[in-house]
Amino acid sequence: LKNVHAFTLFATHYHELVAMADESEKLKNYTVAVKERGRAITFLRRIIPGGADRSYGLHVARLAGLPEALLKRAEVILADLESSGSGYVPAPAEAARSSGFDGNNGLFSNSVIDRLLEVDVMSMTPIEAISFLHTLQKEAEEGSGVK
């Protein structure tokens, strides 16, 4: 930490960074303000000091329109991880392989799953990611007979 001279670091939700900021005067954390009413979440589009107290990834996925069956399965996995208290979160490819989404559940074909597990999304530009998703969507529609 003493040798880091970065001016800005952006992360979606890394609780380790929140802990590091508590230990250093040089680090500051900011988060998006959130209003919660029961299970309803509203992102207030306001940046405030501090770190997020939990992940809102499933809420964002729901807002993005991901299939409800996928979200329900993700909720089960998240609950298992939180109840285990191990702090272990599998890598995305490992989580997908062990989550029961093997292509036999009707959500995605094996081809789509394989391509998702192989792609390095973090190295794509936004337009490359959109194009990739569009291609996968076409493949999934063809595989499921949905048009």
Secondary structure, 3 states (H helix, E strand, C coil): CCCCCCCCCCCCCCHHHHHHHHHCCCCCCEEEEEEEECCEEEEEEEEEECCCCCCCHHHHHHHCCCCHHHHHHHHHHHHHHHHHCCCCCCCHHHHHHHCCCCCCCCCCCHHHHHHHHHCCHHHCCHHHHHHHHHHHHHHHHHHHCCC
